[in-house]
């Protein structure tokens, strides 16, 4: 299996639209969740994982890793972007050695199945990111 990172370009991360993102605390659970999502019919292109220092750099909630433009983007997000606080929480989770899993799931039935699988493997702080709103799915 070869899953993509949430943001393969290495640029400042923007959350994938129509996707669930959840935190899974350990590698074995993250790997098992990816396996079960694939077995449930999610294509590898619909799944992403982010971890470690490289993931922290991509999230970069404060813009420190992306120079002046990154810092400006972070300030702008503070005033108009609902996800900056969540980016900080995700960045903290990565710093603590946890994993972010993303599942592209625009249909409600797929979201429900993905949520069930993520939770079965210890997934928490699961949110759905649509083009216009962030919906808390599971604490």
Secondary structure, 3 states (H helix, E strand, C coil): CCCECCCCCCCCCCCCCCEEEEEECCHHHHHHHHHHHHHCCCCHHHEEEEEHHHHHHHHCCCCHHHHHHHHHHHHHHHHHCCCHHHHHHHHHHHHCCCEEEEEECCCHHHHHHHHHHHHHCCCEEEEEECCCCEEEEEC
